[in-house]
Amino acid sequence: MERNDQDRIIRKIDLERFLSTIAPHPFPQASLEQYTTTEPIAATLLFLASYSNSDIVGKTVVDLGCGTGRLTLGASFLGANQVVGIDIDKTAVKTAHETAKRLKMNKNINWIIGDISVIKGHFNTILQNPPFGIQKRNADRRFLKKALELGNIVYSIHNHPSTDKKLMKLLGNSSNKLIRVSPSPFLQEYIEKHNGKIIAIYSMMMTIPKMFSFHKKKKHSFIIDLYWIEKCKKSDVL
């Protein structure tokens, strides 16, 4: 599975197939909002970051709250120079490490068990699917703040701020469809407060299976927003 040719463009369907080989969390916890990023959503994020925006291939990348490593391993597969995956959950990181070992992909990946506050340094690109704040209010805010401390470019998934039936109809059942939307005023204010500038936001339909006892349906579809954010240069804020 290891990929050495950074000049070869990977087809999106092949990226999804690769992501489907990554093991999910064996014992997900509702309190940590451990919903696996689906293959279509992860592939769309990675494909956009890599081939539309040139933010993956040959870059240093960190995946904040990496879970079992779909975005981490996907970035490495696409040709990132160095990737770090960090998560507070030991079982998730152990699962990710075992998958990387099975796929012979540990050469340019570092795994860290710990809170995102422990990671320091600078990276070209930050990828994250943070907790939406359903269990703990505004849990995604500290991920955004940390992302803007660490990197130049951030790709971050967030819950859509409202039940938008018209948007849901436009998106349909496809997890591969993107619709450009306006930002949440609250997230926009927070991002700008922490020296970030929103480049674009894309809504997508995400579908997850029944995972916890409080889930009433066999599957649940909802809108997520992918934020593409750039850290402001000093000249931009003078």
Helices and strands as residue ranges (DSSP letters): H 12-20, G 30-32, H 39-47, I 48-52, E 60-64, H 70-78, E 82-87, H 90-102, E 109-113, G 116-118, E 123-128, H 139-150, E 151-159, H 165-171, E 179-180, H 185-193, E 196-209, E 219-231, H 234-237
